[in-house]
Amino acid sequence: MSIKIIQGDITKLKVDAIVNAANPSLLGGGGVDGAIHKAAGPKLLEECKTLGGANPGDAKITHGYNLPSLWVIHTPGPIWHGGDKGEEEILKRSYENSMCIARSYHLKSIAFPSISTGVYGYPIEKASVVALNSVNWFLKNCAYYEMEVIFVLHSKKDFDVYIKNAKLLGIEYEL
């Protein structure tokens, strides 16, 4: 089991699955969601139309189409409302449900963006702790085969926050 933290473009990674920080419709949007839909091509949207959306914290899987990854796991994270509306639990479920899908498909590698920290406004400092703890717990307690999890951060600032918090939490990671 391994955790990697990198700065880069999630749509360029050749992994079994990338995670899309989707909106509840699953029909595309801005940020990483828009970039994934654009890179995957129109067949991704067509498949997403058959899924009936997803509630925040849930996750659904589609093919990757024109992406280097075989699969896309779509999960709407929570919109930040100050932290007292269950945002942490919903975000935790987004990571854990995505990991459960990866495990059920026997995927060996999965890449996550920083869910909900863009237009949904979840503070990166808080979201990174939830992300790192959720994935680390899952790898130690629920993964029954070797899995590689990669956190892919678009900006240097977000990358630095993930590195800092991984160190503070005592989570082993690679670069």
N, C-alpha and C positions, 0 to 999 in steps of 0.2 A: 504494500500500500504506500503510495507516495503522493505528496502535495507539491506542486510547482507553482511559483508565482512569477509571471512574466508581464512585460509591457508589450503590447502589440495589437494586431487586428484579428479578432476571433474568427472572422470569415475566411482567413487564409490558413487556418490550422488543419492539418491532416490527422484527425482524431476520429474515434468511433462516433462521438456525438458532441455537438456544441449546444449550449443552452441559450435559448432566446429569452431575454427579459421582455416578455410580450405584454400587450395590453389584453384585457379580458376577451375581446372579440377574436383574438389570434389572427387578425387580418392585416397585420402590418401597422407601422406607425413611424415614429421618429427614432433617433438614436440607434442603438444596437439592433433593435427590432427592424427598423427600416433598412439598415445595412445588410442584415441577414436575408430579408426578403428580396432585396435587389440582387445580391450575389447568387442566391439560390435560383432565381428566375421565376416565371409566372406559374409553374407547376406547383410550387410551394403554396402560393395563395389558393390555388384550386383545391389542394388537399386540405388546407386549413378551413376552407369554407364547409367542409363535411364534418368538422369536429364539434360544432355547436358552441364554440367558445370555451372558456375556463374561468372559474372563480379564482380570485387571488389566493395563492398558496397551493393551488392544484397544478398539475403538470400533465401534458399530453405530448405524444411523439409523432413526428412525420419523417418522411424521407428527406435527405439533404439535397437532392437534385443536382444543381450545378456547383454546389459547395464541395470542397475537398473532404468534408466529413460525411459519413454515411447517413447520419440521422441528425435531426434537430429536435430537442426537447424544449417545448414552449411552456413557460411558467409566468403568469402575471404575479408580480410582487405587490406589496402594499403601497398605497400612497401615504406619505408621511403627514400626519396630523398632529405632531408634537410628541408622539410616543405613548399616549395614553388611550389609544383606540385599538390595541392588540397588534400593532404593527410588527413588533418583534416576533411574536408567535407566527404570524402569517409569513414573514420572511423566512423564518426557520423552516416552515412547512414547504416553502418554495424550493429550498435547497434539498431537504430530505426527500420530498416527492420526486424531484428530478433524479436523485441518486437511486431511489427505489426503481424507477423506470429503467435506468441504466443497468442496474443489477438484474432486473427481470429479463432484459434483452441480452444479458451476459456480455455487456460492453466492457472493454478493458481500459478505455480512455475517454474522459469527458472533460470539456472545457466550459468554465463559467465566466460570464461577465460579472460586474458588480451590480447585482439586481437591485432595482428601485432607487439607485443613487443619482440617476439623471433627472429627467423631468418629473419623476415621482417624489423627488426632494428628500429622500432618506439620507441623513448625514452619513458620509463615507466612514467616519470614525466609528460610529455605532454599527452600521451595516457590515463593515468588514469583520468585526468581532463575531457577529451572528453567523456570517458566512463561514469563517474559519472554524469556529467551534462546531457548527452543524456538520460540516464535511468531515472534520477530524473525528468527531464522535461516530459518525456513520461508518467511516473506514475502520475504526477500531472495534465496533460492536455489531455491524450488520453486513459488511462485505465478507463473503466467504471465499473469495478468490482475489488475485492481484488486480487492483484498479489504480490507475493514475488519474489524479484530478489536477487540472491546471486552472488557476485563476488568471484570466487574461484582462489586464487593466489597460485602458486606452491611453490614459495620461500618466506622466511621470509622477504627478502629485498623488494620484490614487494608488499607483504602484508602491510608492514610498509609505503610504498609510498601511497597506496590507503587510509589507515587510515589517514595519514597526510593530504592528499588532500581533503578527505571528510570533515575533521574538518575545513580546510581553506575555503572551499566552503560553509560551513554552511549546509551541507547535513546530515540529520538524518540517522543513520545507527545502526545496531545491530551487535554484534559479534557472 
